[in-house]
Amino acid sequence: MKDITLKEIATKLGISITTVSKALKNYPDVSAKTKKAVIDLAQTLHYTPNSFAVNLRTKESKTIGLIIPEVVHHFFSNVVNAIIDEAEKNGYLVIILQSNESLELEKKQVELLINKRVDGIIMSLSNESNNDDHIKEIIRRNIPFVMFDKINKLTTCSKVIINDQKAAFNAVQHLIDTGCKRIVHIRGPLNPQNSIDRYIGYKKALEKNHIPFDAKLVYTCEKVAFEEGFAFARQIITEHPDVDGIFAITDLVAVGVLTYFNDNDIKIPEQVAIIGFSNWFMSQVLTPKLSSVEQPSHEMGVQSFALLLEEMICHKEGLHYTPRTVELQTCNIIRESTVKP
């Protein structure tokens, strides 16, 4: 069944295409009788506006693109929900794409969004991504663009971040304050900026408290997964039986550690204290409950869309826009995995 056009409606009613268009848009210079006739016929014929033509005319698609590394992660699902809610309030639809931490897939997704002529793009980079050509292409085309969480410091765009160094420092300082002296850091991959910054924060906390840094106490994840935390826990206890504290890159990794320790009767926190990062909802229902760094995921989504909307409005009105960075606050959520009785 072919699409109905304005021309067909106009021909059936014996009026001009312009009058039909105005009637459907409720222009005041079209009579109520004509408006009713046009709307009734449009509904009868199941007429829908040609969105591509509308986009060309208004230079807006009323859609934005959102690229995230993974949907299943509690942090990202909260961000996605917040962006969708804010977009809907402002009349935008969101195309959500998952890079699966793959640079090649991320490149294809950026190309797709550019070809779809989205009004703006929000992105958290994959672990393999950097200041690559596909990111530079977004900037070159002057497409409103916001990065959040996993960002590149060299890219000139608006960003929503936390201070990962400070947050990691505070997490490790908490372990030290509870009496820990041999502290392992299970870090993320070498490339992502947030992984780098949390590692730096870990080292700075040791340095401030005159605890020698030992590179053998740093374990590096490839996928930042539960299974890695579980495997590293076994390795840590075998290689460093004197370890008394662990700071994990995410709660998911920390839960893997905690599970191995529980399975092997290693007392938490009496023998080893554990703190994670992101305050995943599961952290509160584990035994023992997991201490974690609160990462404001919902607010990160709200602020990411707010920055994008700000830039899209300037873009539409032909105004200059200066990218800016919003830094959100974090805090330690202290639970049973670090508080010794």
KEZAGU-801664 format. One record per atom (N, C-alpha, C): x, y negated, z. Coordinates in steps of 0.05 Angstrom, whole numbers, plus 5000, padded with zeros to 4 digits. Layout:
N
XYZ;...
This chain:
341
501750245000;500050005000;501849755000;501549584979;503349354976;502549134996;504548965002;504048745020;502248535007;500448425023;498748205013;500247945015;499947774994;501347524993;499347284997;500447055003;498846815005;497446754979;498746814957;497646764931;495046924926;495047174935;492647344932;490347234948;490947144973;488847034990;487746784977;489546614967;488746364954;486946414930;487746614914;486146674889;483346774896;483146954916;480547054924;478746834935;479846634948;478246424960;477946184942;479446174920;479345954901;480545694913;482545724929;483945484941;486945504935;488445304942;491245304936;492845464957;495245554949;497045694968;497745524991;498145264986;498845075008;496645065029;494045065019;491845055038;491745305055;492145535043;492245785057;494345785079;496745695071;499045685090;498345495114;497245265107;496545075129;494345185147;492345325135;490145435150;491245645170;493045815162;494246015179;495945895202;496945655196;498545515217;496945315233;494245315228;492445145243;492944845240;493644765216;494044475210;491444325214;491544085225;489043925230;487643825204;489143805182;487943695158;486443915141;486044145152;484544355139;481944395155;479644405142;477144415155;476744685171;475144675192;474644915208;473445145191;471745065172;470445265155;472545415138;474445255126;476545375109;478445545126;479045445149;480845595167;479645865173;477045865180;475746115187;475746315163;475146205140;475046375116;477746505110;479846335113;482646435108;483346645128;482846595154;483646775175;482147035173;479547015168;477847255165;478847435142;479447315120;480347475097;483147585102;484847425115;487547525121;487447765139;485647765159;485347995177;484148235162;482248185145;481048405129;483048535111;484848375099;486848485081;489448575095;489448545122;491848615138;494348465130;493948205125;496148035117;498047995141;500648015135;502747945155;504747765141;505747555155;507647375142;510247525134;511447435113;513947545104;516147425121;517147585140;519047475159;521647385146;522447515125;524947435111;524547155099;522247105087;521746845075;521546635097;520246705119;520046515141;522846445152;524546645154;527246605164;528846415146;528546455120;529846275101;528945985104;526345955108;525245685110;525945555137;525745705158;526245585185;529145595193;530745765179;533545825186;533745945214;531646085222;531646235247;530446515243;531646715256;530546985254;528947045280;529346885301;528246935328;529047205338;531347305330;532547545341;535447485349;536347625369;539147615377;540247895379;542847915376;544148175378;545548205405;545448445416;546748515442;548348765438;551048745441;552748985439;553949035466;553549285476;554649365501;556149625498;558049685516;559649935513;557950185518;556050165537;554450405543;551850305557;549650455552;547050385563;546650525590;547650765593;547050925616;548150815642;550250655640;551450535664;549550345678;549250385704;547350215720;547849915716;550349835715;550949555712;549949445685;550449595664;549649495637;546649505633;545349715645;542449725642;541049485656;542149395678;541049165692;541448915675;543848885663;544448655645;542448655622;542148885609;540348905586;537448825593;536448925616;533748855624;533448555629;535448435640;535248145646;535347985619;536948065600;537147925575;534547955559;533448195559;530848245545;528648065557;528548055584;526447895598;526747595591;529247495592;529647215586;529147145557;529947335539;529447295510;526547275504;525047465516;522147475511;520747215521;521647115543;520546855554;520946635534;523046655518;523646435499;523046505470;521446725466;520546785439;522546935422;524547065434;526547215419;526247515423;526847675402;527147955405;530148025406;530748255418;533548335422;534148595407;536148585390;537148835377;539448935395;539049175407;541049275426;542649495412;545249465413;547049665401;549149755422;549950005420;551850125439;554350205425;556650095433;559150145419;560450415427;559550525449;560750775459;563850745463;564650505471;567450435475;569150475450;567950465427;569350515401;569750245386;572150185380;572749935364;571449955337;571750185323;570650215296;567650175296;566250295315;563350265316;562549985323;564149855340;563549575348;563849395323;565849445306;566149285282;563749315263;562749565260;560449615243;557949475254;557749475280;555349345293;555449045290;557748925292;557948635288;557248565259;558248725240;557548685212;554548705207;553348905220;550448935217;548948695227;549648595251;548248365262;548648115245;551048075234;551547845216;549747865192;549648115180;547948155156;545048125162;544148185187;541448145195;540747855201;542747685200;542447395205;541147345232;542147485252;541147425279;541947135287;540447025305;540946745313;543346725332;544046945345;546346935363;547047215372;549447245384;550447505392;551547495421;550747685437;551847715464;553347985464;555747985476;557348235474;559048275499;559248525507;561348615526;563148805510;565648745509;567548885491;567949175498;568449335478;569249615483;572049615494;572849845505;575549865517;577749835496;577149905471;579149885449;579249605437;577349445443;577149185429;578948975441;579648785424;581348565433;580448315417;582248135411;581447895395;581647975365;580048175357;580248295331;578848125309;579148205284;578048055262;575048025263;573648235272;570748225272;569748015292;571247985314;570547775333;571147495321;573347475308;574147225295;572047145273;570947345261;568947295239;566447175251;565547255275;563247135288;563846835292;566146775302;566946495308;567146345282;568346465261;568746325235;566046255223;564046425226;561446375215;559746185232;560846095255;559445915272;556846025283;556846285288;554546425300;554746385331;552646285344;552646265373;553446535385;555346525404;556646775414;557346745443;556646955459;557246965487;558447235494;560647235509;561747485520;561047495549;560747745559;560347775588;561848025598;562548025623;563948245636;566648305623;566648485603;569148555589;569548355566;571348165571;571747935553;574547925543;575047755524;577847695515;578347395521;580447345537;581047075545;581846895522;582747015500;583746855477;581446765459;579146885461;576846815443;575546565453;575146375434;573846125441;570846155438;569546225461;566646245462;565746225491;563146195495;562246195523;562446475535;562846475562;563246735575;561846725602;560846965611;559846995638;561547215651;562847145673;564747325685;564547325715;566047505727;566647485756;569647445758;570647375781;573547365786;574447645794;575147805775;575848085780;578348105798;580247925795;582547935812;581847885841;580247685846;579347615873;577647835885;575847945869;574048165879;575648405886;577648485870;579248715876;581048665900;582148425902;583748345925;582148385951;579648285951;577948295975;577248585982;576848755961;576249035966;578649175979;581049125969;583449255980;584049136008;583548876011;584048756037;582248886058;579748946050;577949086069;579049356077;580149506058;581449766065;583749726085;585349516080;587649456097;586649376125;584549216126;583449136152;582349366169;581649586155;580649816170;582950006178;585449926171;587750086180;589150236158;588250216133;589550366111;592250246104;594150426099;596850336091;597850466065;596850696059;597550836034;595050836016;594850635999;592350595984;592750655954;591150835944;591150905916;589250715901;590050645876;588150505858;587650685834;585150765830;584350905806;583350685787;585050615768;584450385751;583150465725;582250265709;581150315683;583250325662;582450355636;584350365614;586150115614;588350125600;590249915600;589449655586;587549675567;586849455550;584749255561;582549345572;580449155581;581448955601;580548705598;581448495616;580648535645;578148645649;577248685676;578848905690;579749105675;581449315686;584149195694;585249025677;587848895683;587648725708;585548565709;585248385732;584748525758;583248745758;582848895783;585449025792;587049115773;589649225780;591449005792;591448765781;593048545792;592048475820;589348465824;588248405850;589148615871;589248865863;590149085881;593049025889;594748965870;597648915876;598048675894;596448465889;596648215905;595948265934;593848435938;593048495966;595248645981;596448835967;598748975979;601048785986;601648615967;603848425970;603348235994;600948135996;600347946018;600648076045;600048336046;600148486072;602748636076;604748566059;607448686061;607448986059;605649086042;605549376037;606949426010;609049586009;610549625984;608749745962;608949635938;607449755916;608850005907;607250215903;608250475893;606750555868;608050545845;606750605819;605650885818;606651065835;605651335835;602851355848;602051145861;599351135874;597251005855;597950965830;596150855810;595451065790;592851125787;591951325769;590151185748;590551255722;589151115701;587051285687;584551175687;582351315673;582451255644;581451435628;581051385599;578151325593;576351465607;573551425601;571951295624;573351265647;572051145671;569551315678;569951565683;567751755687;567951895714;565652005722;565452165747;567552385747;567752525725;569652755723;572452675728;573252435719;575952335724;576452285754;574452165767;574652115796;575052385811;573452585803;573552845816;576352975812;577352965787;579953085781;582252935794;582052665794;584152505807;584252555837;581952595850;581752645878;583452895885;583053105869;584653355874;587653295871;588253145850;591053085845;592252915867;590752715876;591752535897;592352685923;590552855931;590953005956;593353195954;593753305930;595953485926;598653335926;598653115911;601152965907;601852775930;599752675943;600152465964;598352525988;598952736004;597152806026;596952586048;598752386046;598752176066;596951936058;595751946035;593951726026;591651696045;591051446053;588851406072;586751206061;587051106036;585150926024;585150945994;582750915982;582550925953;580750695943;581750535924;580150335911;579650425882;577150475875;576450575848;575350355830;575950365805;575250165785;572150125783;570650345787;567750335787;566550525808;564050485815;562750665833;562550955822;562250975796;561951235784;564451405788;566751285786;569351415791;569551475821;568851285838;568951315867;567151555876;564851585863;563051805870;564352075863;565852085842;567352325835;569352395857;570752195867;572652235889;571252335913;569152195921;567552265945;566452545943;565552625920;564452895916;566553115921;568953065909;571153265913;571853275943;572153055956;572853055984;570753196001;568153145996;566053286010;566153586006;566653665981;566753945974;569154095988;571153935995;573554056006;574053976035;571953886048;572053816077;574153616084;574653426066;576353196072;574652976083;575052906108;573252716122;573552436112;571252316106;571052036096;569451876118;570451666129;573051536122;575351606141;574851806159;576951866180;579651936167;579652096146;582152166133;582751976109;580751926093;581151746070;578651566067;579051306067;576951116062;576751066032;574251016022;573850975993;572050725989;572850555971;571150335962;571050335932;568650285921;568250275892;567749995882;566549975859;566049715847;563549715830;561749535835;559249485820;556649525837;556949665860;554649705878;552349845863;552950065850;551050235837;548850325857;546450345848;544250415867;544750685881;546150865868;546651125880;548551105904;550050885905;551950855927;550650865955;548050795956;546650785981;545451055989;545251245971;543951495977;545951735980;548551675977;550551875980;551051936010;552452146015;553352206042;556452246042;557952076054;557151816067;556451606045;554951406054;554351186035;556851036027;556950966002;559450855990;559650555993;561850456004;562450176004;563150095976;562449845968;562849765940;562949455938;563849365915;563849085909;561249025894;559748835905;557148755892;557748595867;556948695844;557248555818;554548465809;553948205807;551248105802;550348155773;549648395767;549048475739;546548325728;544448305744;541948175734;542547875728;543947745746;544647465742;546447425718;548247625714;550047615690;548447615665;546347775664;544547785640;543047525636;542047415658;540547165657;542346935647;544746915658;546546705651;547646735622;547946985614;548947035586;546846935566;544346995570;542346895552;542046595553;542246485577;541946185581;544146045565;546546145566;548746025550;548246055520;547346285512;546846335484;544646145474;542446115489;540245945482;541145655479;542845575498;543945305498;545445255472;547045445464;548645415439;546745435414;544845605415;542945635392;541345375387;540545245409;539144995406;540844785394;543344765403;545244565392;545744625362;546044885356;546544965328;544144885310;541744935320;539344865305;539044565300;539844415320;539544115318;542043985306;544044145299;546444025286;548243885305;548043955331;549743815351;552243985357;554343835366;556843975373;556444125399;557544365401;557244525426;560044595436;560544545461;563144615473;562644865490;563945095483;563645335499;564345295528;563045435546;563645415574;563545685587;564845705610;564945965625;563445935651;561746125657;560346145682;561546375698;562446305722;563646505740;561746565763;560946815765;559046905786;560547015810;559346995834;560647075858;560247375864;562147495877;561947775885;562347785916;561748015927;562248055956;562448355961;563848425983;564048705991;561448786005;560449015997;558149146011;559349376027;559449346054;560749536071;558849756080;559649996075;558050226083;559850436097;558750686099;560050886115;562750996104;563250956078;565651076067;568250926075;567950696088;570350546097;570250476126;567950486139;567650406167;568050656184;570350656198;571050886214;569650866242;568451086251;567051076277;568851036300;
